[in-house]
Amino acid sequence: MSRGPALGTPALSDPLSRERHRILHAVQDRLEDVAKSAVAVMRTEIPSYALQDERFFDDVRDQVLTHYRMQLAALAGGRDIAPEDLVFSRAAAMRRARAGFALEDWISAFRVGRQVLWDVLLDCAGTSAEAQQAALSLVTPLMRYVDFASTHAAQAYVEYQQHVVADADRERRDLLDQLLAGASPTRGPLLAAAQAYGIGPHSPMMAVVAVCVGDTRTGDLTSAEHGYATSASIGIAGPWAGRTLVVVRHGEVVAVPVVRTGMDEEDICTHFEAVQRRLAREGTMLSMGISTVSEGAGELPRAYEEARAALDLVPSGGGVAALPRLSPFDYLALRADDLARQLVDPRVRALLVEDRRRGDTLAATVRAFAEADLNLRLAADRLRIHHNTAHYRLRRIEERTGRNPRRIADLLELLVALAIRDGAGEGGDHQ
């Protein structure tokens, strides 16, 4: 059986041994008051403790007193401490963890308890040289006890938190699985979980799917770190109040943000775009697909498939494809296959390739002309060029491609060719 620290000390002379026992007995006589003093200091120095009620402090006082009695008995008898001696402490650690106390607060309580006990030991020792030497002989065993007991308690904290995290992960996965089956929970823990995320049977929701496509730090794309880093970043509050359901599953991160009152889908897109950029700055390159709005759980499976389909629109280096920001025209152009690209007139394709090398001035003119409803003067004003320059550019396009941008059919063909070019990932931003 594993043992704890040996609290005995090397053999002391008879006078020092007598002094040591005198000090320990003096402390024993004051132990109830010492425990009360320790609790009072904890109440003052540990902010989370100060907020608790008397029932909590009764529990703390019992814990402190039990620790003190165990230490004094061990020091007086020079015996070892075994893990089974600290079962009471493990139980208390679980209670504190379950109540939401931080581990550092629990460790601070050990520090306070040790300091208060040491001050009382010194006070009971007195000022004689022999008494001071006897008191010093207690320093090492006291430190060993506190180190052992606090480590034991920390292990209990970690075990509990791992259990809680695993349970929470299972609950989130179960909730997401039910939502992706098109059903909203109607009872039990999953209903409570859904309500905590603001999800109801008819809540407007979106689906976001993210996958890691690059790591500028390690190059390892299989590490679970990416999924949980992404999950944590998405969980940071955005422009809405409340939590967002986020689940790491099957190599992807799935989020289900609720479009709350006062928000629109653009708020959701902006938030997730900011998450993608923040993680990219930190070295994790993500591809994100964002769906349109689903009106309730019944439509969420469709939204999830939309988000997955949107991933195909993201360049290989990562980025965000947000369907609410795309027109049907944009979407169809971005989804164009090799055959669609092959159908673009070679003269148009050659001009666009050359124009990109020269700064995309002709492409910008075509887009501005279309956005100005074929008003060339307005397009020139928006481009901040003379209208004669805009006229020259359109004439040059017609000469090189045989397409007259003033004709709707030809203009549409040029716009499609431009969208297909940019959708092919040849340097375009597909957000």
N, C-alpha and C positions, 0 to 999 in steps of 0.2 A: 504494500500500500504506500502511495506517495505521502511524504511528510512535508510539513511546512518548515519554517525557519527554526533553528535552535535558539531559544531566547536566553539560555544560560550564559554565564560569563566565565572567563578563566578563574581559577581558584583565587579567592580573596583572603586576606589576612583575617583573623578572627575579629579584630576591632572594626574593619571595613564591612565585614559580613553582618555584624550586629547593627552597624549604622544603616546599612542598606535595608535590613528587615524593619528597623525602626521607622524609616522613611515610608516604606510601603504600607506599614500598618497605620501610620498617621494619615496617609492619603485614603486608605480604605475607610477610616472613620468619617471622612468628609465626602465620600464618593457621591452621595445623593446630591449634595450641593454643587459638586464639581460638574456633574452631568447637567444640572440646571444652568450653570454658568456657560457651559459649552453650547447648549441650545440657544441661550440668549445671544451669544456672539454670532452663531449661525444665522439667527433671525435678523441680525443687523448687517452682516457682511455678505450674505447671499441673497440677492434681490428676489429670486423666485421663491425662496423660503419665506420671505417677509410677507408674501401675499396669502399665506396659508392660514387655516383655522387651528383652533386648539386641539382638535382631534389629531391633526397631522403632527403637531409638536409633541403630543403624548407618545406617538409612535416613534418619533425621532429620539425623545428622551429615553425610551426603553432600549432603543438600539445603542445609543451612546453608553448607557449604563452597562449593558451586556458586554460591549467591547471592553470597557474599563475593567470590569470584574475579571474577564478572561485574561487581560494583559497582566493585571496585578497577581492573579493566581499563578500564571505561568512564570512571572518574574520571581515570585517568592519561592516557587518550587523548582525553578530552572528547567521546566519541561518544554518539549517542542509543541508547536501548534500544527494540527493536521487539517486538511480541507474540510473534513466532516465537522470540525469544530465551528466552521463558519457557515453552516447551512442557514442559520438565522439571518446572516448578512446577505446571502444570495437572495433569500426571499424578500428582504427589504429592497434590494437593488431592483428586483423585478417590479415591485410596487412603485418605486420611483420612476422607472422607465415607462411603466404602463400609464402613469399619471402625466407623462410628457416632460419630466425634468431632464435637463441636459446632463450628459455624463460629467462634464466639468463641474457642475454644481454638486454632484454626488462626491466627486473627488475633493472639492473644496471643503465639504463637510468633514471628511477625514482629516484634512489639514488643520481645520479649526479644532477638532477634537484632540488631535495630537498636541497642538500648541497649548491648549488650556490645561491638559494633563501635565505637560512638562512644566508649565509655570507653577502649578500646585506642588509638584515634586520638589522643585527648587525651594519653594516657600517652606515646605515641611522639612527640608534638609537642614536649614539654618546656615550659619556662616562659618562654622569651624572648618578647618582644612580637611579633617577626616570626613565630615559630612558632605562637603563639596566633592571630594574624591569618590565617595560612595554614590552620590547622585550621578556623577559622570559615568560611572560604570553601567548606568541604566540607559544611556543614550543609544548605544548600538542596538541592544535588543528591542527597544521601543521603535526605532526606525525600521528594523526588520519586520516587526509585527505590522506596522502601518503599511509598509510596502506590500507585504503578502496579502493583507486583508483588502487593500484598495485594488490590487491586481485581480484578486478573486471576484470582487464586486464588479469591476470593469468587464470581466469575462461574462458575468451574468447579464450585464447591460447589452453587450454585443450579441449574445445569444438571443436575447429577447427581441432586439431590433432586427436581427436577421429573420427571425420568425415573423415579425410584423411585416417586413418588406416582402417576404415570400407570399404571405397571405394577401397583401395588397396587390401584388403583381397578379396573382391568380384571380382575384376579384375583378381587376380591370380587364384581364383577358376574357373572363367569362362574360362580363358586361359587353365588351366589344363584339364578341362572337354572337351574342344574342341580337345586338343592334344590326350587325351585318347580315343576319338572317331575316331582317325586316321586322323584328318584333321588339317592342319596348317592355321592360320588366313591369310586372303588375303587383308583385309582392316580395317580401323577404329582403335579404341583404342586398340583392342586386337592385331592387327598387330604391332602397336608401342610397346606394352608390350613385345611381343615375340621377337622383334628385340633388345629390351633392355637386354634381357636375352641371346642374341646370338642364338636364335632359328629360323631356317629357314625351309622351306619345306623339304630340303635334308640334314639338319645338323645331324651329327652323335651324338646320345644322348644315355644316359643310364637312367634307372629308379631305384630309391632307395626308399624302403618303410621301415619305422621305427615305432615300437610300444614300449610303455613303459611296462616293465614286472616286475619292482621292484623299490621301493623307500626306501633307507636306512635311510631317515630322518623322513618321516611321515607315510609311508606305504600306502598312498592314491594314487591309480593308476588312479583315475578318474579326478584328477585335470587338468584343462586346462594348468596349469603352465608347465607341462611336454612337451606338444606339442609345446608351444611357446618357451620354453627353447631350445628344440631340433631344432626348426626352426631357432632360432637366431644363434645357434652354427653352423649349417650347412651353414648359410649365411656368416659366417666369411670366408674371402678369403682363398682359398686353393692354390694349385700349379698353378692355372690358373688365368688369368686376367678376370675381369667381374663378373657379378652377376649370381646366380643360382636360378632358379624358385623353390620355396619351399612353399608347401601348407599344412595346418593342416586341415584334413577332416576325418570324420567318424572314429574317434579314432586312426588315423594313421597320420604320417607325410610323405608326398610324395615329393621327390626332383627329378628334371630333369636336371642333369648336362650335359653340352655340352662338347664333347671331342674335344677340340680346337687344333689348329695347334701346333705341338711340344709336344703334350701329347699322352698318350695311356690309355687304360682302367685300367692298374695297378695304374697309378697316381690317378685316381678316387677312386679306392678301398682303397688305402693307406690313402687318405684324410678322407674318411668316417669312416674308422677303427679308425683313430686318434680322430675323433669327438665322436665316441662311447666310447672310453676309457676315454676321458676327462670328459664326462658327468658321466661316472661310478665313477670316482674319486670324483665328486661333489655330488654323491648320487642317480643319476638317471640311472637306469639300462635299457638299450635298447636292443631289438632284431632288427637287420637290415638285409634286404635282398637286394642284388645288382644284377641287371640284366646284361646280355651281351649287346653289343652295338647294337642299332637300327639305321639303315640308313634312317633317316628322320622320319617325323611325322607319316607316314603310318604304320611304324613298332612299334611305341611307345606302342600301346595297348598290343602287344605281350611282350614287355619288361616289362611293368607294371605287367602282369600276372606272368612273370618269377620272378620278385622281390618278389611278394607275395608268390609264391611257395617256394622261397629260405628261407623265414621265417620259414618254417617247418623244415629246416635243422639246425636251431639254437637251442642250448640247452635251457632248461627252465630258466636258470639263466641269459640269455642274451648273446649277442655276435654278430658276423658278419658272414653271409654266402654270399660270393661273387662268383657268378657263373663263372666269367672269370678265377678264380683261380682253378676251378675244372675240372678234366678230365671227360669224359663220364663214365669211370669206377667209379671214386669217387662219381659222382652224383647218379648213379644207386645204389651203395652200401649204400649211405646215405639215399636214399629213400626206402630202404628195409623195408618191413612190418614184422609183427610177423611171418607170414608163412615162409618168407625167413630166419629169424633167427632160426626158428624151424628146417629148413632143414640142418643147419650146424651140422655136425657129433658131437655127444655128446663128443667124445674123444678130438676132436679139441677144442670144446668150453671149456671143463674142463682144457685143457692145457693153453689156453689163459687166463682164469681167474686166474689160479695159477701163470702164468708168470707175470701178471700185479702186483700181490702182491710181487713178487720177483724182480721187477724193469724193467720188459719188455725186458730183454736181448734177449730172443728167438725171440720175435716179431721184435726187431731191426735187428737181424741177417737175418730173412726172407726178410725184406724190403731191406736191404743192398745187399743181394744176388740177388734179382730181379733187383735192380737199376744198379748192376754191370754186367748185362746180363749173370748171372750164372757163373761169374768168381769169384771163392771162394777166391783166393788170393787177388784180388782187393777189394772185400767186407771186408776181414779181415783188410786190410790196412786202409780202410775208417773208420772202427770201432775201429782202433788202438788196435787190439788184434792179437795174434799169429794165423797163419792160421790153426794150429792144434786145437786151441780153437774153431775157427769157424767150422771146420770139426766135432768136438765133438758135437757142438750144433745142427748141421743139423741131425747128427745120432740120437741124443736124441729126436728130433722132430719126426723123422720117427718111432722110437720105441714106442713113446707115442701115436701117432695118426694114424699110418699106412700109412702116406703120405710122399712120398719121395720128398723133395724140388727140387731135380735135374730133376724131371719130370715136364714138362710144365703144364699138367693138374692138378697135385697135388699142384704145386706151386700156380697156379691160385686159386685153392680152398682155400688154406691157406690165400692168400691175400684178397680174398672176405670175409672170416671169420673175418679177422682182421678189414677190413673196416666196416663190419656190427657191430662188437663189439664197435668200436669207434663211429660209427654213432648212437648207442643206447644211447649215453650220459653218458657212464660209466666212466666219468672223462676225456674224450678226449676234445681237443680244436678243435672246428669245423670251424675254420676260414680258 
